């Protein structure tokens, strides 16, 4: 009997040692920083894993860097918020499909003592003109992120060229949104940010929302990667994640996310 038990135990050990390991499914997501910093991924990743058995490994960088990483085939999925950069990525052939997922709002944040002068403006271009004409201090991310791209476009739509601006009032910090907000608050300056980042930002000081853009939304999109350019891309798992996020369940999950009681992302 002892010999039989010993053989059975030996057989079990052999099976455990030589059985092929099982790996959890996962995809690599190159993403804008606002989605991570706001806590959005902590909200959706467990739900996706529970529904699909797929984990999301997120690299949170500016949209410009996220696109560069995807061009190096270091991504299964892009979740970013800069339409022109996303369409440019599709044109390279590395991007396969782009779907608009949800939106938040663009905000101009500024010091309490002058913020109200922007609030009364009817259009965000008017607000940017007031900043320019008054030479109010303005802090730009200057990092080729989605927020920086949007800021530059807003100046251009207002007929103004930030490359000609004086560094006495227009300051490029080349940093992420948190550092940019900290700089603008310390300098009592204005800056552009997204609503999710602002609601989750803790060091608000005496800054407040000077202008909320109700006409042009901050749209986040899903962009899949072309396997002909990147053979190792996990197409099937990525498509499952995309299908889930754009489904009724996914949209409800997006709507359920809030910061301090404020909903910040709205499904499309």
Backbone as a ProteinNet text record, in pm:
[ID]
protein_1_A
[PRIMARY]
XXXXXXXXXXXXXXXXXXXXXXXXXXXXXXXXXXXXXXXXXXXXXXXXXXXXXXXXXXXXXXXXXXXXXXXXXXXXXXXXXXXXXXXXXXXXXXXXXXXXXXXXXXXXXXXXXXXXXXXXXXXXXXXXXXXXXXXXXXXXXXXXXXXXXXXXXXXXXXXXXXXXXXXXXXXXXXXXXXXXXXXXXXXXXXXXXXXXXXXXXXXXXXXXXXXXXXXXXXXXXXXXXXXXXXXXXXXXXXXXXXXXXXXXXXXXXXXXXXXXXXXXXXXX
[TERTIARY]
83	0	86	192.4	281.8	347.2	384.6	446.6	347.6	222	119.7	100	92.3	76	195	314.9	437.4	437.3	395.9	390.3	288.7	173.1	69.6	117.8	185.6	239.3	344.6	428.6	532.5	469.9	362.7	293.5	231.6	170.9	110.3	214.9	331.2	440.7	487.1	499.7	544.1	444.7	314.8	210.4	216.3	232.5	238.1	360.2	474.8	600.2	601.8	552	565.1	440.1	334.3	215.9	247	199.6	225.8	160.4	229.8	173	54.1	-39.8	-153.9	-134.2	-153.8	-133.7	-266.8	-288.1	-408.6	-399.8	-513.3	-516.6	-499.6	-427.9	-410.7	-381	-410.5	-371.8	-299.8	-215.4	-138.2	-208.2	-241.1	-312.3	-220.5	-200.1	-131.6	-239.3	-226.2	-337.2	-293	-385.9	-363.7	-360.3	-291	-271.3	-399.4	-489.1	-608.1	-695.3	-699.1	-784	-730.7	-598	-539.4	-546.7	-506.7	-501.1	-638.7	-742	-877.7	-933.5	-866.9	-916.6	-1009.3	-1022.1	-1113.8	-1075.7	-946.4	-904.9	-928.5	-913.3	-943.4	-1091.3	-1171.2	-1315.4	-1350.2	-1287.7	-1330.5	-1251.7	-1123.6	-1041.4	-1098	-1137.9	-1195.1	-1322.7	-1403.7	-1527.5	-1496.7	-1397.5	-1358.1	-1300.6	-1218.3	-1158.3	-1264.6	-1362.2	-1470.3	-1559.8	-1583.1	-1673	-1604.4	-1478.2	-1410.2	-1291.3	-1245	-1123.7	-999	-1006.2	-893	-850	-722.1	-668.1	-614	-618.1	-562.1	-434.6	-323.3	-198.8	-184.2	-195.1	-203.3	-70.7	-26.1	87.2	29.1	30.8	-31.3	73.3	63.5	155.6	71.9	133.6	61.8	21.7	-81.5	-131.1	-21.8	59.8	167.6	261.8	301.3	391	319	191.7	114.1	111.9	93.3	93.8	232.4	337.1	474	498	453.1	470.4	396.3	276.6	199.2	266.8	333.6	408.7	526.9	570.8	677.1	620.2	489.1	417.7	415.9	427.1	419	276.8	179.6	40	-50.4	-158.1	-268.1	-385.4	-389.5	-501.9	-457	-506.5	-486.5	-616.9	-607.8	-722.3	-672.4	-706.2	-648.4	-755.8	-714.6	-813.8	-759.2	-710.4	-663.2	-697.1	-809.9	-863.7	-765	-700.4	-609.7	-493	-439.2	-328.5	-375.6	-496.7	-551.9	-576.6	-629.2	-651.9	-518.1	-419.9	-286.1	-226.8	-252.5	-205.4	-270.8	-398.8	-467.8	-406	-368.2	-311.6	-177.5	-106	23.6	6.6	-115.2	-139.8	-125	-68.8	-53.6	-186.9	-268.6	-401	-500.5	-587.4	-683.3	-823	-870.4	-1006.3	-1012.1	-1087.2	-1103	-1250.1	-1281.2	-1419.2	-1423.7	-1511.7	-1526	-1602.8	-1545.7	-1597.5	-1680.8	-1627.2	-1692.7	-1632.5	-1690.5	-1635	-1640.9	-1552.5	-1559.8	-1557.2	-1533.7	-1533.3	-1394.2	-1367	-1246	-1274.6	-1180.6	-1193.4	-1071.7	-1094	-984.3	-986.6	-875.4	-862.6	-782.5	-824.1	-751.3	-765.9	-688.4	-694	-827.9	-873.6	-1005.3	-1024.1	-919	-932.6	-959.7	-921.7	-945.5	-1029.2	-1061.4	-1133.3	-1268.6	-1337.7	-1473.6	-1475.5	-1365.1	-1361.5	-1370.8	-1331.8	-1344.6	-1480.9	-1539	-1666	-1777.1	-1772	-1879.8	-1870.5	-1762	-1745.2	-1836.7	-1883.8	-1978.6	-1910.2	-1783.3	-1711.8	-1570.4	-1516	-1382.2	-1276.4	-1300.5	-1207.1	-1203.2	-1319.9	-1324.6	-1244.3	-1253.3	-1178.8	-1028.3	-985.8	-843.7	-797.9	-883.7	-850.3	-832.6	-917.6	-906.6	-774.8	-737.5	-608.9	-494.3	-501.6	-395.5	-391.6	-505.6	-510.2	-472.4	-507.7	-476.7	-338.3	-277	-146.4	-150	-262.8	-270.5	-168.9	-106.8	-13	-87.8	-26.3	-85.9	21.5	-9.2	85.3	39.6	126.5	99.7	174.9	112.2	183.5	306.8	294.8	410.7	473.6	392.6	448.5	391	321	261	158	96.9	-12.7	-141.6	-247.9	-376.1	-424.4	-400.5	-440.1	-359.6	-229.6	-144.9	-186.9	-217.2	-262.9	-391.8	-483.1	-609	-584.9	-497.4	-466.7	-413	-317.2	-258	-365.2	-454	-560.9	-654.7	-682.4	-770	-708.6	-578.8	-511	-523.7	-500.7	-506.2	-646.3	-748.6	-887	-923.3	-853.1	-873.9	-792.1	-717.1	-634.8	-506	-456.8	-336.5	-232.1	-106.8	2.7	87.8	80.2	154	306.2	355.3	501	553.9	464.9	506.7	483.9	428.7	394.2	519.1	511.3	620.8	626.2	746.4	762.9	738.1	712.8	678.6	541.4	454.5	321.8	281.6	342.3	309	424.4	398.5	503.8	477.3	572.8	563.1	645.9	581.7	652	699	644.6	687.7	660.8	548.6	516.6	376.1	345.3	212.8	111.3	-16.1	-122.3	-114.5	-78.7	-69.3	34.4	153	260.7	222.7	152.1	109.1	8.6	-85.1	-181.5	-113	-18.8	55.7	127.7	190.2	262.9	167.7	53.8	-40.8	-98.1	-121.9	-175.4	-71.3	52.2	159.5	183.4	171.5	198.3	74.5	-39.9	-167.9	-192.9	-181.5	-194.5	-313.9	-347.4	-451.8	-388	-467.4	-422.7	-545	-522.9	-629.9	-617.1	-730	-729.4	-862	-872.2	-997.8	-1070	-1200.2	-1281.5	-1247.5	-1215.2	-1184.2	-1060	-957.4	-834.4	-860.4	-937.9	-963	-1043.3	-1145.8	-1226.5	-1145.9	-1047.9	-968.5	-843.5	-814.8	-694.6	-716.5	-622.8	-643.1	-586.7	-482.9	-414.6	-468.8	-597	-659.6	-624.1	-579.7	-543.7	-659.1	-628.6	-733.7	-780.2	-747.3	-787.1	-929.4	-994.5	-1130.5	-1154.6	-1269.8	-1304.5	-1339.7	-1260.6	-1285.6	-1376	-1365.1	-1448.6	-1466.4	-1589.6	-1622.2	-1671.3	-1603.3	-1640.2	-1757.2	-1872.2	-1993.6	-2017.6	-1933.5	-1955.6	-1862.7	-1742	-1642.7	-1601.4	-1638.2	-1613.5	-1473.3	-1426.6	-1299.8	-1329.3	-1313.1	-1355.9	-1241.3	-1269.6	-1175.1	-1214.5	-1113.9	-1139.5	-1058.3	-1110.1	-1041.1	-983.9	-856.1	-794.7	-722.9	-763.1	-700.8	-579.3	-495.1	-366.5	-373.3	-313.8	-313.4	-211.7	-259	-170.3	-75.1	-106.7	-15	111.4	98.6	214	278.2	194.4	240.4	186.6	259.9	210.3	176.4	236.1	214	93.1	22.4	-92.6	-200.3	-262.6	-364.9	-501.4	-529.2	-648.5	-777.9	-791.3	-918.6	-952.4	-853.8	-878.7	-907.1	-836	-858.8	-999.1	-1042.2	-1176.4	-1283.9	-1259.3	-1355.4	-1367.5	-1252.7	-1253	-1325.1	-1295	-1359.6	-1510.8	-1551	-1694.4	-1764.8	-1696.4	-1757.1	-1771.6	-1665.5	-1668.8	-1773.3	-1799.6	-1897.3	-2036.9	-2052.5	-2183.1	-2267.2	-2390.9	-2479.1	-2419	-2362.2	-2297.7	-2178.9	-2099.5	-1982.2	-2021	-2121.9	-2167.8	-2222.6	-2290.9	-2341.2	-2225.6	-2120.7	-2001.6	-1935.9	-1928.2	-1870.7	-1955.8	-2085.6	-2176.7	-2172	-2143.3	-2141.9	-2019.4	-1917.2	-1795	-1815.4	-1779.1	-1790.6	-1673.5	-1648.2	-1543.7	-1608.3	-1603.5	-1667	-1813.9	-1879.4	-2020.8	-2050.9	-1946.7	-1966.7	-1938.7	-2035.5	-2005.6	-1915.4	-1813.5	-1717.4	-1703.9	-1737.6	-1728.6	-1868.8	-1897.7	-2030.2	-2016.4	-2075.7	-2058	-2119.2	-2059.9	-2109	-2179.8
-121.3	0	125.7	123.2	239.4	267.4	157.7	174.9	239.3	197	252.7	401	437.6	578.9	660.4	604.3	674.1	697.4	597.8	611.9	716.4	717.8	816.7	958.3	975.3	1107.5	1151	1056.2	1086.4	1127.6	1056.9	1087.5	1227	1261.8	1394.8	1503.5	1482.6	1581.1	1598.8	1487.4	1493.7	1572.8	1547.5	1617.8	1767.8	1804.5	1946.6	2014	1947.3	2006.5	2023.9	1924.5	1925.5	1972.8	2006.2	2061.3	2201.3	2238.9	2373	2477.9	2588.8	2692.7	2760.9	2804.9	2879.7	3027.4	3111.5	3254.3	3326.8	3424.4	3506.8	3589.6	3608.2	3690.2	3836.6	3908.2	4051.9	4121.2	4251.9	4333.1	4457.5	4513.1	4632.1	4754.8	4848.4	4970	5090.7	5163.4	5292	5398.8	5479.7	5566	5705.8	5799.2	5933.1	5925.9	6020.7	6016.9	6045.3	6125	6166.8	6048.4	5945.2	5830.1	5750.7	5747.5	5678.8	5765.9	5892.5	5981.3	6005	5998.2	6021	5900.9	5785.5	5663	5582	5624.1	5556.6	5410.5	5384	5245.2	5155.4	5210.2	5130.9	5092.4	5173.2	5147.8	5041.4	5049	4960.2	4829.6	4829.5	4709.2	4587.1	4598.3	4479.7	4430.1	4522.7	4483.8	4409.8	4459.1	4392.3	4254.7	4248	4118.9	4019.6	4068.1	3979.8	3934.5	4021.8	3990.5	3906.8	3938.6	3876.7	3788.9	3800.7	3728.2	3787.8	3914.7	3982.6	4100.6	4108.1	4218.1	4326.5	4449.8	4561.9	4609	4601.8	4659	4795.7	4901	5037.2	5110.6	5169.6	5261.6	5401	5482.5	5614.9	5720.9	5776.2	5880.9	5983.6	6090	6182.9	6115.7	6167.9	6107	6096.8	6200.1	6196.6	6080.2	6058.7	5947.8	5814.3	5809.5	5685.7	5641.2	5736.5	5705.3	5656.9	5722.5	5679.3	5536.5	5505	5369.1	5267.5	5304.6	5214.6	5195.4	5300.1	5288.7	5193.5	5172	5074.5	4937	4922.3	4796.7	4762.5	4864.7	4843.9	4873	4812.8	4834.9	4733.3	4700.1	4626.3	4720.5	4829.6	4923.2	5061.8	5164	5303.8	5357.7	5426.6	5501.3	5643.7	5733.6	5867.7	5972.2	6100.5	6207.4	6320.4	6283.1	6382.8	6331.6	6376.5	6320.9	6328.1	6442.1	6456.3	6358.9	6341.4	6246.6	6104	6073.1	5939.3	5910.8	6007.8	5990.3	5979.9	6055.3	6045.6	5907.3	5850	5714.7	5613.5	5630.2	5540.5	5548.9	5670	5689.6	5619.9	5597.9	5528.8	5381.3	5330	5187.8	5106.1	5166.4	5094.2	5087.3	5186.7	5186.1	5113.1	5035.2	4956.3	5018.2	5053.2	5103.2	5200.4	5310.3	5410.4	5425.1	5414.7	5429	5531.3	5629	5727.5	5665	5672.5	5600.2	5687.6	5804	5886.5	6026.6	6116.5	6251.3	6307.1	6404.7	6486.8	6631.8	6726.9	6867.3	6928.7	7023.3	7104.5	7221.1	7246.9	7356	7447.1	7576	7668.7	7694.9	7668.9	7689.1	7816.4	7895.7	8019	8066.6	8168.8	8221.7	8288.9	8273.2	8322.7	8472.1	8550.3	8696.1	8742.3	8660.6	8700.4	8599.5	8486	8379.8	8425.4	8509.3	8550	8632.4	8693.4	8771.9	8681.9	8554.4	8458.4	8392.3	8375.7	8304.7	8368.4	8499.1	8570.5	8558.5	8503	8492.7	8386.2	8410.9	8319.9	8206.2	8222.8	8124.7	8109.5	7989	7967	8048.3	8077.6	8163.3	8303.5	8352.3	8482.7	8480.2	8367.2	8353.7	8355.8	8288.4	8287.7	8426.7	8497.8	8635.3	8724.3	8706.8	8788	8759.6	8632.6	8597.1	8663.1	8658.1	8716.5	8868.3	8933.4	9080.5	9134.2	9059.3	9103.7	9058.6	8970.8	8912.7	8846.6	8779	8697.4	8583.3	8545.9	8434.2	8307.4	8230.5	8106.2	7998.9	7884.1	7772.2	7665.4	7632.1	7529.2	7401.6	7287.9	7161	7150.9	7189.2	7188.3	7051.3	6944.6	6808.6	6721.2	6781.5	6707.3	6604.8	6630.7	6546.4	6587	6511.6	6547.5	6683.3	6714	6844.4	6956.6	6933.2	7034.6	7057.6	6949.4	6961.3	7043.6	7017.5	7091.5	7239	7267.6	7406.5	7482.6	7422.6	7487.4	7514.1	7415.7	7432.5	7545.4	7560.3	7667.3	7804.8	7817.4	7943.8	7973.7	7871.1	7889.4	7926.3	7862.2	7894.7	8037.1	8087.8	8226.3	8323.3	8268.9	8352.2	8398.7	8321.5	8359.1	8248.5	8287.8	8193.3	8190.8	8084.2	8080.3	8083.9	8051.3	8056.5	8199.2	8296.3	8436.9	8499.4	8421.8	8477.1	8503.4	8604.3	8637.2	8537.9	8496.9	8406.6	8478	8607.6	8680.4	8638.5	8592	8550.4	8412.2	8363.3	8231.9	8136.5	8036.8	7949.5	7804.3	7741.8	7599.6	7519.8	7423.9	7350	7211.3	7159.5	7027.8	6917	6926	6830.7	6774.5	6676.1	6618.4	6714.8	6671.4	6762.4	6800.8	6707.5	6738	6845.3	6828.6	6926.8	7060.7	7057.2	7181.1	7255.9	7183.7	7246.6	7305.2	7230.7	7282.2	7412.3	7415.9	7536.6	7654.2	7628.1	7737.4	7792.6	7705.6	7749.7	7832.6	7786.2	7858.8	7995.5	8003.2	8127.9	8214.9	8165.9	8234.6	8261	8152	8158.7	8075.2	8090.1	8009.1	7887.5	7783.4	7667.3	7591.3	7505.3	7420.5	7280.9	7222.9	7086.3	7020.1	6892.3	6820.2	6809	6792.3	6793.1	6677.8	6559.2	6444.7	6471.6	6527	6557.7	6663.5	6765.9	6873.4	6824.8	6745	6695.5	6605.8	6533.3	6441.8	6508.3	6631.8	6702.7	6757.2	6730.7	6765.4	6902.1	6946.7	7071.1	7190.9	7222.2	7326.4	7468.7	7484.1	7616.7	7715.2	7833.6	7934.2	7937.3	7830.1	7823.2	7771.3	7806.8	7760.6	7751.6	7696.3	7685.5	7824.8	7872.5	8003.9	7992.7	7879.1	7860.9	7711.9	7671.5	7534.4	7535.8	7460.8	7457.5	7361	7415.5	7335.2	7302.3	7355.4	7336.4	7231.3	7223.7	7130.5	7033.3	6907.7	6809.7	6748.6	6697.3	6625.6	6478.1	6435.4	6301.8	6200.3	6089.3	5978.5	5869.1	5817.5	5716.3	5589.2	5479.3	5350.4	5330.6	5302.4	5274.5	5140.7	5048.1	4916.2	4915.8	4815.6	4808.6	4704.8	4738.3	4652.1	4539	4414.6	4299.3	4280.7	4341.5	4332.3	4414.6	4516.3	4598.2	4545.9	4495.3	4445.7	4303.9	4204	4065.8	4011.2	4066.4	4012.7	4073.3	4162.5	4225.9	4121.4	4135.6	4040.3	4087.6	4055.7	4110.2	4062.9	3932.8	3878.3	3932.4	3933.3	3982.8	4133.2	4205.6	4349.2	4378.4	4304.3	4323.8	4295.3	4195.6	4164.8	4282.6	4342.9	4457.6	4576.5	4601.1	4711.4	4688.9	4567.2	4535.8	4555.3	4517.3	4532.2	4679.4	4758.3	4899.9	4978.9	4937.7	5009	4947.9	4844	4779.4	4856.1	4813.6	4875.5	4862.7	4743.9	4724	4817.5	4829.1	4916.7	5061.9	5106.4	5245.1	5273.2	5174.3	5189.9	5199.4	5121	5123.7	5261.4	5319.5	5453.8	5557.1	5548.4	5643.9	5634.1	5515.3	5493.7	5554.2	5587.7	5642.1	5788.8	5822.2	5960.7	5994.6	6124.3	6172	6268.9	6232.4	6314.2	6343.7	6243.2	6256.9	6320.6	6363.6	6428.7	6329.7	6302.5	6222.4	6302.2	6237.5	6312.8	6259.9	6132.7	6075.7	6037.4	6068.4	6045	5962.8	5843	5753	5811	5775	5819.3	5705.1
0	0	0	80.8	89.1	-45.4	-116.2	-247.9	-346.3	-339.3	-430.1	-404	-273.4	-236.8	-283.3	-265.2	-306.8	-457.7	-534.5	-680.5	-722.7	-652.9	-685.4	-657.9	-544.3	-510.2	-610.8	-651.2	-751	-882.8	-922.1	-1047.1	-1041.9	-925.9	-909.6	-921.6	-859.8	-867.5	-1010.7	-1084.5	-1224.5	-1308.4	-1285.6	-1361.4	-1334.1	-1203.5	-1166.9	-1226.8	-1218.7	-1266.6	-1417.4	-1487.9	-1633.5	-1707	-1633.7	-1700.1	-1749.5	-1869.3	-1920.4	-1831.7	-1802.5	-1716.6	-1783.1	-1703.3	-1756.5	-1725.5	-1823.8	-1809	-1823.2	-1736.4	-1747.7	-1874.4	-1938.6	-2059	-2022.6	-2106.3	-2082.4	-2214.3	-2219.2	-2333.2	-2282.7	-2368.2	-2333.8	-2390.6	-2303	-2341.7	-2326	-2435	-2429.3	-2412.6	-2309.1	-2270.7	-2231.7	-2241.8	-2188.8	-2036.2	-1973.7	-1828.6	-1750.7	-1807.7	-1732.8	-1691.7	-1773.1	-1742.1	-1623.6	-1611.8	-1497	-1371.9	-1385.6	-1269	-1206.2	-1287.1	-1236	-1161.1	-1175	-1112.8	-1202.1	-1328.4	-1419.8	-1442.7	-1456.4	-1481.6	-1360.4	-1241.2	-1121.8	-1118.5	-1183.8	-1190.6	-1294.7	-1413.5	-1522.6	-1532.8	-1491	-1511.2	-1438.5	-1310.6	-1244.9	-1314.4	-1365.3	-1434	-1563.7	-1638.8	-1763.7	-1734.7	-1631.9	-1595.5	-1551.6	-1473.9	-1428.8	-1541.7	-1639.9	-1751.2	-1858.6	-1888.8	-2002.8	-1965.1	-1840.9	-1801.8	-1863.9	-1901.8	-1965.9	-1878.8	-1849	-1768.9	-1862.3	-1816.4	-1893.3	-1825.2	-1895.8	-1847.5	-1912.9	-1832.4	-1884.2	-1870.4	-1981.7	-1981.1	-2001.6	-1897.3	-1903.1	-1934.3	-2053.3	-2100.2	-2177	-2223	-2308.4	-2438.5	-2503.7	-2627.2	-2733.5	-2747.2	-2846.5	-2823.7	-2698.3	-2665.1	-2680.7	-2646.9	-2661.9	-2808.1	-2898.2	-3042	-3085.9	-3038	-3071.3	-3024.4	-2903.6	-2851.5	-2937.7	-2982.8	-3069.1	-3204.1	-3253.6	-3379.6	-3365.7	-3242.2	-3215.3	-3182	-3203.7	-3176.1	-3028	-2942	-2797.5	-2749.2	-2812.4	-2773.1	-2841	-2772.6	-2833.4	-2859.1	-2780.2	-2789.6	-2745.9	-2816.4	-2777	-2719.6	-2604.2	-2552.2	-2527.2	-2619.8	-2619.3	-2649.2	-2648.4	-2668	-2754.8	-2871.9	-2967.9	-3108.2	-3162.1	-3286.3	-3401.9	-3420.9	-3534.8	-3525.3	-3404.7	-3385.9	-3410	-3368.3	-3387.8	-3535.6	-3607.2	-3751	-3825.1	-3778.2	-3836.9	-3816	-3700.3	-3670.9	-3763.2	-3790.5	-3884.5	-4024	-4065.3	-4198.7	-4216.3	-4105.6	-4115.9	-4147.9	-4128.2	-4149.3	-4022	-3916.3	-3789.7	-3714.7	-3734.9	-3672.4	-3760.5	-3699.2	-3775.9	-3773.2	-3654.4	-3639.8	-3522.1	-3539.9	-3433.1	-3399.7	-3270.9	-3223.9	-3110.8	-3123.6	-3017.3	-2901.6	-2782.6	-2666.6	-2573.1	-2536.7	-2434.4	-2439.3	-2361	-2356.6	-2215	-2190.4	-2069.9	-2118	-2028.6	-2067	-2053.5	-2140.2	-2128.6	-2034.9	-1946.4	-1851.6	-1857.1	-1842	-1814.7	-1664.9	-1599.7	-1455.9	-1432.4	-1334.7	-1308.6	-1166.1	-1128.1	-991.7	-963.2	-842.5	-803.4	-835	-816.5	-829.9	-972.9	-1072.8	-1212.4	-1290.3	-1230.6	-1301.9	-1354.2	-1277.9	-1316.4	-1445	-1480.1	-1603.9	-1726.7	-1712.4	-1822.7	-1823.8	-1706	-1692.6	-1775.8	-1789.1	-1858.7	-2010.8	-2061.4	-2206.4	-2265.3	-2388.4	-2453.3	-2528.7	-2559.3	-2640	-2585.6	-2595.8	-2541.1	-2615.8	-2745.9	-2819.9	-2759.3	-2714.5	-2648.1	-2518.2	-2446.5	-2322	-2349	-2455.1	-2489.8	-2535.3	-2606.2	-2645.7	-2523	-2423.5	-2302.2	-2229.8	-2221.5	-2159.5	-2234.7	-2368.2	-2451.2	-2436.3	-2448.6	-2443.2	-2305.4	-2201.3	-2064.6	-2020.6	-2100.9	-2067.5	-1930	-1903.4	-1782.6	-1795.7	-1688.3	-1694.2	-1734.5	-1823.9	-1871.8	-1873.1	-1813.9	-1809.9	-1908	-2002.3	-2103.1	-2067.7	-2091.8	-2067.8	-2156.7	-2281.5	-2370.4	-2388.6	-2382.1	-2384.6	-2495.6	-2591.2	-2702.4	-2655	-2542.5	-2493.4	-2564.3	-2539.5	-2598.2	-2551.1	-2424.3	-2369.3	-2433.1	-2450.1	-2514.1	-2658.6	-2730	-2868.6	-2876.3	-2781.3	-2779.6	-2749.8	-2656.3	-2622	-2742.4	-2812.7	-2930.6	-3035.8	-3054.8	-3154.1	-3114	-2984.9	-2938.3	-2962.9	-2939.3	-2971.5	-3120.9	-3202	-3347.4	-3393.2	-3335	-3370.6	-3329.7	-3229.2	-3186.6	-3272	-3370	-3457.9	-3392.9	-3294.7	-3220.3	-3231.5	-3232.8	-3249.2	-3122.4	-3043.5	-2916.9	-2933.4	-3053.6	-3076.1	-3067.4	-3086	-3080.3	-2942.4	-2849	-2718.3	-2634	-2550.8	-2459.9	-2343.3	-2306.4	-2192.2	-2059	-2065.8	-1942.9	-1888.8	-1982	-1935.5	-1984.4	-2095.3	-2149.2	-2118.3	-2033.3	-1982.3	-2020.5	-2087	-2121.3	-2021.9	-1954.7	-1849.8	-1893.8	-2004.7	-2052.7	-1952.3	-1880.7	-1773.5	-1789.7	-1707.2	-1705.8	-1646.9	-1646.1	-1605	-1458.1	-1371.4	-1229.4	-1201.3	-1259.5	-1240.8	-1301.9	-1414.6	-1480.1	-1393.2	-1336	-1246.2	-1123	-1067.3	-951.8	-986.2	-1103.2	-1145.8	-1164.4	-1228.6	-1254.3	-1124	-1027.3	-898.5	-822.5	-823.4	-754.5	-817.4	-949.8	-1021.7	-1036.5	-985.8	-1004.1	-1153	-1228.7	-1373.9	-1418.9	-1546.4	-1607.7	-1675.3	-1694.4	-1770	-1820.5	-1918.5	-1972.8	-1913.3	-1874.6	-1823.6	-1858.2	-1828.7	-1848.9	-1715.9	-1721.3	-1599.9	-1505.1	-1558.8	-1473.1	-1389.5	-1453.8	-1380.6	-1274.1	-1308.1	-1212.5	-1091.5	-1115.4	-1004.4	-910.8	-966.7	-884.4	-826.9	-869.1	-824.4	-683.4	-593.7	-452.9	-414.3	-481.8	-442.2	-520.4	-502.3	-583.6	-538.7	-415.2	-367.6	-383.1	-438.1	-459.7	-605	-678.2	-819.3	-832.3	-941.9	-967.5	-1117.2	-1153.6	-1295.6	-1346.9	-1443.2	-1502.6	-1624.9	-1695.7	-1814.9	-1841.3	-1869.8	-1908.3	-2051.6	-2138.5	-2279.6	-2299.8	-2327.2	-2347	-2494	-2583	-2727	-2787.3	-2736.6	-2791.4	-2681.5	-2697.4	-2592.8	-2602.9	-2490.8	-2482.3	-2507.7	-2631.6	-2673.3	-2663.2	-2595.1	-2583.3	-2682.6	-2750.8	-2853.9	-2830.7	-2881.9	-2883.7	-3024.1	-3033.2	-3163.1	-3156	-3242.3	-3245	-3338.1	-3321.6	-3391.6	-3503.4	-3617.2	-3735.4	-3719.5	-3723.3	-3705.9	-3823.8	-3938.3	-4053	-4027.7	-3945.3	-3907.1	-3778.1	-3688.7	-3558.4	-3538.1	-3583.2	-3582.3	-3443.9	-3340.4	-3205.8	-3134.2	-3200.6	-3136.8	-3106.2	-2989.2	-2945.5	-2995.2	-3119.3	-3185.2	-3120.6	-3098.9	-3049.8	-2910.9	-2821.6	-2686	-2687.3	-2773.7	-2784.5	-2835.4	-2936.5	-2991.9	-2887.3	-2801.6	-2694.7	-2598	-2564.8	-2473.9	-2538.5	-2666.4	-2738.7	-2746.8	-2780.3	-2790.7	-2656.2	-2549	-2416.2	-2378.9	-2398.3	-2360.1	-2439	-2561.5	-2644.8	-2636.7	-2553.8	-2536.7	-2434.6	-2416.6	-2317.2	-2177.7	-2146.9	-2016.6	-1999.6	-2105.1	-2099.5	-2079.8	-2150.6	-2138.3	-1998.2	-1942	-1805.8	-1706.6	-1731.5	-1646.5	-1650.9	-1770.6	-1786.3	-1711.9	-1728.3	-1663.9	-1512.4	-1461	-1315.6	-1248	-1326.5	-1267	-1229.5	-1106.6	-1062.1	-970	-954.5	-864.5	-766.4	-639.8	-534.6	-567.4	-625.3	-656.9	-791.5	-863.8	-993.9	-1107.4	-1195.8	-1315	-1407.5	-1463.1	-1545.5	-1687.5	-1708.8	-1842.7	-1890.1	-2014.6	-2070.8	-2198.1	-2202.9	-2318.4	-2445.7	-2557.3	-2688.3	-2759.9
[MASK]
++++++++++++++++++++++++++++++++++++++++++++++++++++++++++++++++++++++++++++++++++++++++++++++++++++++++++++++++++++++++++++++++++++++++++++++++++++++++++++++++++++++++++++++++++++++++++++++++++++++++++++++++++++++++++++++++++++++++++++++++++++++++++++++++++++++++++++

